[in-house]
C-alpha cells in the first residue's frame, strides 16, 4: 500500500481520499470452524483496513481532508437462515 500511495502522490500530487472496502465472511459454529478460517477473517476485515489506511493517513490529515466513512455489508436474511447453527 505504501507503494500505491507513492504512485498516487507522484501522479496526482496529493491524496484526497482513501477507501478501505474489503471483507469476508465465514459462517459456522466456533466448535467446528478451523482457527485458520477465523484468522483469515481477522486478516482481511481488520488488518486489511489498517494496512490500507496506515500509509495514507498522514497525507490526508495534512490536507485537513480527513473524514470517516463507514460501510458495511450484511448477509441477506435468507442466507443467514440457511447457514444458521448454534454459536458453540
C-alpha positions as CSV (number, residue, x, y, z in Angstrom):
1,X,0.0,0.0,0.0
2,X,2.8,2.4,0.7
3,X,3.9,2.0,-3.0
4,X,0.3,2.7,-4.1
5,X,0.3,5.9,-2.0
6,X,3.7,7.0,-3.5
7,X,2.4,6.3,-7.1
8,X,-0.7,8.4,-6.4
9,X,1.3,11.3,-5.0
10,X,3.7,11.2,-7.9
11,X,0.9,11.1,-10.4
12,X,-1.6,13.5,-8.8
13,X,0.4,15.5,-6.3
14,X,-1.9,14.9,-3.5
15,X,-4.2,12.3,-1.8
16,X,-7.8,13.4,-1.2
17,X,-9.4,10.1,-0.2
18,X,-8.6,6.6,0.9
19,X,-11.1,3.8,0.6
20,X,-10.6,0.6,2.5
21,X,-13.5,-1.6,1.5
22,X,-13.0,-5.3,1.8
23,X,-14.4,-8.0,3.9
24,X,-15.0,-11.7,4.0
25,X,-17.4,-13.9,6.0
26,X,-17.0,-17.4,7.2
27,X,-20.3,-18.8,8.6
28,X,-20.0,-21.6,11.1
29,X,-20.0,-22.5,14.7
30,X,-17.0,-21.9,16.9
31,X,-16.7,-25.6,17.7
32,X,-16.4,-26.5,14.0
33,X,-14.7,-23.6,12.4
34,X,-11.0,-24.2,11.9
35,X,-8.8,-21.5,13.6
36,X,-7.2,-20.7,10.2
37,X,-10.6,-19.6,8.8
38,X,-11.2,-17.2,11.8
39,X,-7.6,-15.9,11.4
40,X,-8.3,-15.2,7.7
41,X,-11.4,-13.1,8.6
42,X,-9.3,-11.1,11.1
43,X,-6.6,-10.7,8.5
44,X,-8.9,-9.3,5.8
45,X,-11.5,-7.5,7.8
46,X,-9.3,-5.8,10.4
47,X,-5.7,-5.9,9.3
48,X,-6.6,-5.2,5.7
49,X,-8.2,-1.9,6.7
50,X,-5.3,-0.9,8.9
51,X,-2.8,-1.8,6.2
52,X,-4.7,0.3,3.7
53,X,-5.1,3.4,5.8
54,X,-1.8,3.5,7.6
55,X,0.5,4.6,4.7
56,X,-2.0,7.2,3.5
57,X,-3.3,8.8,6.7
58,X,-0.7,11.5,7.2
59,X,-1.1,12.7,3.6
60,X,-4.9,13.0,4.0
61,X,-4.7,14.7,7.5
62,X,-2.1,17.2,6.3
63,X,-4.6,18.4,3.7
64,X,-7.2,18.6,6.5
65,X,-9.3,16.3,4.5
66,X,-9.8,13.5,6.9
67,X,-13.3,12.3,7.2
68,X,-14.5,9.0,8.4
69,X,-16.9,6.9,6.3
70,X,-18.1,3.5,7.3
71,X,-19.5,1.0,5.0
72,X,-20.8,-2.5,5.9
73,X,-22.5,-5.4,4.3
74,X,-24.9,-7.8,5.9
75,X,-25.9,-11.1,4.5
76,X,-29.4,-11.4,3.2
77,X,-31.7,-12.8,5.9
78,X,-32.4,-15.9,3.8
79,X,-28.7,-16.6,3.5
80,X,-28.3,-16.3,7.3
81,X,-31.1,-18.6,7.9
82,X,-29.7,-21.2,5.5
83,X,-26.4,-21.3,7.5
84,X,-27.9,-20.9,10.9
85,X,-26.5,-23.1,13.6
86,X,-25.8,-22.7,17.3
87,X,-22.8,-20.4,18.0
88,X,-21.0,-23.0,20.0
